[in-house]
């Protein structure tokens, strides 16, 4: 009587295919927000010197 082949174990798909693109967009958003904050802050908040 033949023994059935064992199924090959497979890791589950977790939906992380676009993680690199999401990390790039996140970094660009943080950089853009930092630049806008530094450009448009009030003169009283700027360091003197």
Residue pairs with C-beta under 8 A, 6 or more apart in sequence:
none
